[in-house]
Amino acid sequence: MSPSREQMVLWLPNLLSLTRIPLGGLFWLTLGPTARQSPWAFVVMAAAAVTDVLDGHLARRNAARAAASRAGAAGAAGGGSGAWLDPICDKLFVASVLAAILVHRHPQLWLVALIVSRELIQLPLTLVYRFFPMLRSWLRYDFRASGLGKAATVAQFLAVAALILDHPSIAIIAAIAFVLGVAALVDYVRRAIAIGRARLEAERSGGRSR
């Protein structure tokens, strides 16, 4: 049975997010040895940025529509998966782009480390969360991108563009990406702790009311 128009509208933000994965592969093919030989690489990055803006806009519109119409499972299905799919696709695209730049351009590693500082710090934290059941029993990670998270992603895109151009301000832009990335990660952890505490308090209140 073919999907309904409503289901397609709900899943369109996810499809836009997923396009950033093949765009990451396309970036490898378009990145030349110099900035002048890489015009299509910037087109690929621009296309990825457009999909990022559009999927966020459509996801927010779908959420507002679902809240207004009390759409149940269908709205939750589309929005729930998008909450974690969007940031994962962002990370996969940025990782693919930086890997291509490392292979073809050989930039200074400390600049790349600054740009991906959020991911470098997040990886061990994710492993700790994954392998310690006690943490998973009360922490609830909120995958939805915050304002800081989006700002960090924008800074990463700008830093990558500066790397491609070999721009003299690359160190400053990479430092901004580092600061915003760490701030976004701290905010994600804070949100996870707040959600976990709220859930525990709700469970305790429910237990006392019985």
N, C-alpha and C positions, 0 to 999 in steps of 0.2 A: 504494500500500500504506500503510495507516494506521500511525502510529508505535506502537511497543510501549509498554507501561506503564513499562518501565525507561527508555526514551528520554525519555518525558514527565517522569519524576522528575528526570532529569539536566538537562533544559532548563528546569525550573520556576524555578530561581534567575534564569536569564537573562530569562524572561518577567516576573518580578517587577521586575527592574532596568528593563526596557523600559517598564513602566507609569509610571515617573517622567517620561517624556517628555510623554505627554498630560496628566499631572497638572500639569506646568509650564504648559501652555496653559490648563488649567482654573483655575489660580491667577489668571491675568489677568482671568477672568470673575467671580471671587469677591472680588477685592480692592476694597474700598470706599474712599471719600475719608477716612474716619476709622477708628480701631480698633473702635469700636462697630458700625460698618457692615461689618465684615470678619470676622464669626464663621466663615463658611464657608472663608475663606482659611486660617484656622488648622486647620480640618478637613482641607483639602488637604495642608497641611504635615505634619500628623500622619500622614495616610495615606502620604505619601512616606517619612517616617521609619520607619513600620512595614514598608514594603516593603524598605527598606535593611537593617533588622535581620533580617528573614526571609530575604532572599536570601543574606545572609552566613552565617546559621545553616545553611540548606539546602546551600549550596555546601561548607561545611566537613564536613557530614554525608556528602555524596556523595563527597567526596575520601577521607574515612576508610573509607567502604564500598568504594570502588574499590581502595584500598590493601590492604584486608583480603581482598578476593576476587580480587585481581590482574586486575581488569577492565581491559582494554587500551584499544583505540581509542575505544570508546564513552565511557568515563570521561574520557579525555583530551580528547575533543571538547567535552563539556559544560563541564568545568572550565576548559579553556584559553581558550575564548571569554569565559567569565564573568570571568576575571582582568582583561581590559581593558574589558569591557562595563560592569561595575559602576561603576568610577570615572568613565567617560565619561558615563553616565546621571546620576550625581551632579552633575557639572559642568554638564550641560545643564539640569538642573532648577534649580540655584542661579542660573545665568545668566538663565533665564527669569523666575524670581522677582524677582531684583534689577532686571531690565529693567522689569518691571511696576511695581515700587516707584518707580523713577526717573521713569517716565512719569506715574504717578498721584499720587505723594506729594512728589516733588522734594526728597529729603534732601540733606544736605551731601555733596558728591562725595568728600571725603577719607575720610568714614566708609565709603562704598561701596568705595573703593580699598583700605582696610585689610581689609575683609571678603574681597575677591577677590585679595588680594596674591599668594597662591600661584599662581593662574591667570595673573596679570599677569607674574610672573617666569618662569613655566613656558613661556609662549608663545614668547618669543625663544629660550630654550634648546632648545625643540622644533624651531624653524626651523633653528637651527644644526646640530642633530643630523640633520635631514632633508637639508640641502644640503651636508653635508661627508661624503663617502663614507668618509674615513679614520676618522671617529668610529664610523660604523655598522659598520666592518669588525671592531671588537673590543668595542665597548660593547653590552651586552644589557640593555635596560630591563625591569625587573620590574614589571608592571602591578598585581600583587596589592596590595591596600590593606594598609598596615601599621597598627599600633596608633596611631602618630602621625597617619597619614592619616585614619583614622576619627575620631580626636579633633578634628582640624582641621575635618572635615565637620560634626561635632556643634556645634562652636563657630560655624561659619558659620550653621547652622540657628538657633542661639540668637540670634546677632546679627541675623539677618533678622527673627526674631520681635520683638526689641527695637525694630527699625526700624518695624515695623508698629504697635507699641504706642506709639511715640515715648517709650520708656522713658528716664529720666534716666541710667541706667547704660550706655547704648548705646556710649559712647566706650570704656569699660573692656572691654566684651564684644568690641567690634570689635578692640581692641588684643590681646586674648587670641587671637582668630581669626587675627590677623596673625602673632603669635609662633608659634602652632602650625602655621600654614600654611607659613611659611618653614622651620621645623624639619622638617616632613614632606617638603618639597621637597629639602632637604639630605640627608635620609635616603634618598629615592628615588635621588638622584645617587650617593650612597655605595654603594647596593646595585647600581646599574648598573656602577659601576667594579669592585666586588668580583666580580660575575659575569663581566665581561670579562676580568679578570686570571685568574680560575680557568679560564676557557676557554682562554686563551693558554697557561697552564702545562700544562694537559692536552694541548694540541696539541704542545707542546715535549717533554713526557714521552713521548708516543706516537711522536714522530719519533726520539727517542734510542733507544727500545726496538726499533726496526726494524733 
